[in-house]
C-alpha cells in the first residue's frame, strides 16, 4: 500500500494540529474528526488538513469507522481519546491504530503504572496504602489522563481526611508530594530501528497552583483558595546534559520492561516520563503518558534535541508519520499498528 493511498486521521483536540501537519509533511492525506464547535479552527488550517469529518457528539465516532476503513485510514491517538471516547471504545476501534492498545490499561491504572516503573528500576514517590498514617505532605490523584483534574494536596492526616469527605472520585492514589522541579521528558521509541529518541522537554503551567506561587508567602495567609493542577499551557525547557543521560537510560529500561509486561510489542511510538527533579538531583517519575503529550506542541518546528538527530524540522507528530512511512517502505506496517 502506497503512502498516497493512506489517510492519517485523529480527533480534533490535544495535539491534532501537530499530528496532521507532520503527516502532510510526510506526504500523507489527512483528516480530522471533530464536533461542529471546532470546525472553524480546523478549517483555518486547510493547507495541511484535507478533510473535516463532523460528528454531533464524540460518542458518534463509531459511526464513522466503516468510512474510515474504506479510505485506508490510520488513527493517531492522543490524550483526548480516552477522555472523549472512553476506554472501551478505544480498545474496540476497528480502524488501523498507531500504537499498542494493550498499553492503555497500564497507563490508566496507577497501581499497574507503579509496578511498571518499579520493575524498570525507577524512583517513584512513596505511596500510602489504605490505613497508613500520613506523616508528610501528599498529593491525591484520580485515575486516568485528565490533564491534572481531580488532583489535590494535603499537609497531614487531618487535612486529608477532611478533603476526602467531598472528593467524588472512586479510584485514586495517595502519594508523597515530592518537592522539586517538574520536568517532562518526551521520547519516541521505534520498533523498526529499536532505538529510543529524546524528542523534547517541557514543564507545565498548572492553574491555579502556579498562579499561587506568584503571591508572596506572607500575602497567601488567609486566602481560601485550594491549589489545583489542571494544565493550561506548556513551557519549553533545556535540561542539564548530565541529567539527560539518566533520563534516556530510564526511558530505555521502561521500553525493555514493557516488552515483558505487555508482550509481544510493548510500548512503542511517543511517550512521556513525567518527573520531579529534587535539589539533590534525584529524578522521580510521577507518571508515564504512553502516547503523544500536549507539551510537544511547542516543538512543531523541532526542538534542540531533534535538531541534533535530524537535518529538518521534526516534531513528535511528524516523527509518528515518518515511522509509518518507514514501515510502509520496509513492508513492516503491521509492526506499528494495532
N, C-alpha and C positions, 0 to 999 in steps of 0.2 A: 504493500500500500504506500503510495507516494505522499509526501508532505502536503502537497496542494489539495489532496483529497480528504484531509483531516481538518476538523474544526475544533479549536480549543475553546472550551466553554467554562464559565464559572458564574457564581451568584454575584449580583450587584451589591457588593458590600466589602468591607475589610481591606483587601488588597487587590480587588478586581482590576483596577486600572493598571497597576504594575504587571499583573499576570498577563493581561491581554496585550499590553504594549510589548512585553517581551515575546509573546507568541507571534505577534505580527512582525517583529524584527527578525524572527527566525523563519519567516515565510509561511506561517500557518494562516488559515482563515480563522476568524474569531467571532464569538457571540457571547452576550451577557444575558442572564436571566434576571429580571427584576420586576418589582411592583410599580404601578403607574406613578407613584410619587417620586420615583428616582429616574424616570425616563429622561427628563430634561438634562440631568447631569451626564448620563452616558451618551445622549445624543450629541453633546458638545465635543465628544471625542471620536467622531466618525472617521477620523484619519487612521485609526487603528482598530475600531470596533465595527465589524461588518454588519452584525445583526443584533437587534434588541428583541428579546423574547419576553413579552409581557405576560405576567400572571396576576390575577387579582389579589391573591394572598400566597404566602410562601408554601402553605400546605398543598397548593395546587401543583407543585413541581412534578410529582409523579405522572401527571397528565401529559407532560412534555417528553417523557422518556422514549416513547416509540419514535417520535420525530427526531430526537437527538441521535438515537442509534442509527436511523436511516441516513443521516448526514455524516456518519463516521465521526462522531464527537468523542472527545476525551475531556472528562471533567477534571478540573484542578480544584481540590478542596482548600479551604482556608478557615479561619477561626469562626466565621459566622455559620458554617454548615450545620454543626450540631445545634447551635442556638436557634436557627431558623427552621431546620427540617426535623430535628430530633435524631437521637442516636439510632433508633430502629430504621428510620427511613434512609439514613446514610448507609447503613450496612446492607439494606435490601436493594439499593440502587443497582440497576441493570446496565447503565451506561458505563463504558470503559472509564476507569477511575485511576488517576495517577496517585500511587501510594499503596500502602498496605492497610486495609480497613481493620484488620485484627489489632493494630496498634491503638485504635480508638479506645478500647477497653482499658488499656494500660495508661493511657493519657488521662482518661476521665476519672478513674478510681485512684484516689490519693494513696490508699494502702498499697496498691499494686505499683504505683509510681515510685513510692518509697523503697519497696523491695527491689525494683529495677536499679535505682540509684545506689543502694547499699551493696548490691551484688557487683556493681561497677566500681566499687572502691571509692565512692564519692562521699564527701562530708555532707550531711543533711542536718537541719536543725533538730534539736531534741523534741520528740513527740510525746505528748501527755496522753495517757490512756484513761479510760473511764475509772474514776475512783482515785486517781493520782492527785496529790496535793499540789496546787500551783504555787511555786516558790520564786517565780520570776515573771517578767513581762512576757505575754503570749500574744499570738495572733490567731484568730479563728477564721478558717477558710471553708467555704462551701465547696462542693464537688463540681467538676466540670470547668469548661472555659467560659468565663463570664466577664472578662475584662476587669477583674477586681471587685465586681459587685458581690455582696454577701460576705465581705471581709470586715472584721473589726478587731480592735486590740483591747487588752485588759491588763492592768498592772498587778493584780493579785487575785486570790481565790474569791474574795467577796465581790469584787467588781465583775469577775467572770460570771459568777452565779446570777448576779442582777441582770446582766445583759442577755444571758441565755434565756431568761424568762420571756423576752419579747422577740427572740430570734426564731424566724419562721422556717429556716432550712432544717430538713430532717437529717441530712447527711453532712457532716462537717468534720474538720480535723483541728485539733488544738496543738499548736507547736510553739516552741520558743521564738520570741521575736529577736532575731539576730541584728545587732547594731552594726551598720557598715554601709558601704556604697552599693546600691542596686545596679548591677551590670548584666546586660542581656546579650549573650553571645549567639550570633546567628550562623548556623552551619548548613552545609549541603553534603549529603553522602550519596555517592554514585555507585550503584550496584554494577555498573559497566566497568568503571575504572578501579573500583574497590578503594576509593580514596575519600577522605573527609576534607572538605574545603571550608575555611573560615571566610564567610561572606561579608559580615559587617558586625558592628556592635552599637547598642543604644542603651539609653536609660529612659524611663517613662515619667511623664508628668501626670501625677495622680491627684485628683481633686477629691476632698479638699486637704489631704494630708500635706501636700507640697505647699499649698497656699498658707496653711497654718504656720509652716516653717519660716515664713517671711515676717511673721509677727514676733517682736522681741518677747522673750520668756516672761518678763515682768508684766507685759500687756496681755498675756494669754490667761492670766489668773481671772477667774470669774466668767470667762467666755464658755457658754454651754454649747459648744459645737463638737460633735463626735467626729473624729477623723474617719474619712472613708478613702477607699483605694481604687476608685473607678478610673481607668485610664482615659485621658482625653487627648494626649499628644505624646510624641516621641522625640528624643533629643539624641543626636549622633555623638558617639564617643570614640576616642582612640585610647586604647589601654596600653599600659607599660608592656614592652615586649617580653620581659621576663615572665609576666603573668599570662601572656598569650600561650606560651609553651605548655603551661599546666592546663589551660582551658582546652587546647586542642587534644592533649593526651586524655583528658576526661571524655571528650566527645568520641574519641576512638574507642574507649572502653564501653561507653554507652551503646555504640553500634555493635560491638562484638557480643556483649551480653544480650542485646535484643535478638540476635540470631538464635540464641539458645532458649530464650523465654518465649519468643514469638516465631517459631520456625515455619517455613524454611527461610523466608525473606528477611524477617526482622524489620527494623526501621530503615527506610531509605527516603531520599529526597530532602526537602528542607526541614530543619528542626531548630529549636532554640533552647539553650540551657540558661535558665533564669537564675542568677546568682546574687549573693551578697558577699562582698569582699570586705573583711574586717580590717581594723587598724593593725593587726598582726599579720596581715596579708594571707589569711586563710580564706579559701574560696568555698562557700557553702552553696549547694544547689537547692533552691527553694521550690522549683517546679521545672518540668520539661514540657515544652509545647512541641508535639510531634507533627508539625506542619509549618507552613509559612506564617510568620508573625507580622503584625502591623508595623513593628519597628523597622522592618526592611523597606517600608515605603519611602523613607528619606533617601534611599540609595538607588533610586530608579536609574540614575546615570552612573551607577557604580560606587564603590567605596575605596578607601585606601588599600584595603586588603584584596579586593577583586582586581584592582589596578595592577597589583603585583603578579596576579595569576593570568590575566587576560590582556590582550592588546586592543581591547574595545570595551565600551561601557557594558558592564554585566550586573544586572540586578538579580535578585533571587528569582523573580518572576521569569526573567529571560533564561536563567540557568535551568529552570524546570523545562522550558520549551527546548532548550539545547539538548537536555538529556533525552527527551522524547525523540528529537531529531536524530541524535546519535544512535538511539535504539533502533529506529527505522532503518538507518543505513547499515547497521550491523545485524539486521534481521533478529533483533532481540526485544522487540516491543513488549512481549509478554512478561519480560523481566521487570518492567516498570509500571505495569498496570494490574489492577485488581478487578 
